[in-house]
Amino acid sequence: MMPLTFTIDHDKRFVHATAAGRVVLKDVEDYFDVLMVQDAMPYPKLVDATHAQFEATDDDIMTLGARVSAYAAVDPRGPICLVAVTPDAIDILRRFSNLGGASRPSKIVATVDEGLQWLSEQAK
């Protein structure tokens, strides 16, 4: 099983991703590549990382930061809600959320239902 799987629903303009097991920089970069190619950056995104173990060095975070900054040309990027329950996952997702100066709303929540509710509120 892939550590990061996702569905891009162009009809609903929504991305639902699930991270499970060991997730590394390459997994996240591959995800970003598909979002760009499929023109899904403006869509709201729900990333369920409830069962993920992120492995990221400070250099990995800097690499992601540079990449996310490069996506500024794609603004507006859609809101992103990250679902995480472990302190390590919450910490790394918080660091990720602060990268690249994106002007999109982002939030970390504890359940998928909370995430879907928050994302629905962003659409109003």
Buried (B, 14 or more C-beta within 10 A) or exposed (E): EEBBBBEBEEEEEBBBBBBBEEBBBEBBEEBBEEBEEEEBBEBBBBBBBBBBBBEBEEEBBEBBBEBBEEBEEEEEBBBBBBBBEBEEBBEBBEBBBEBBEBEBBBBBBEEBEBBBEBBEEBEE
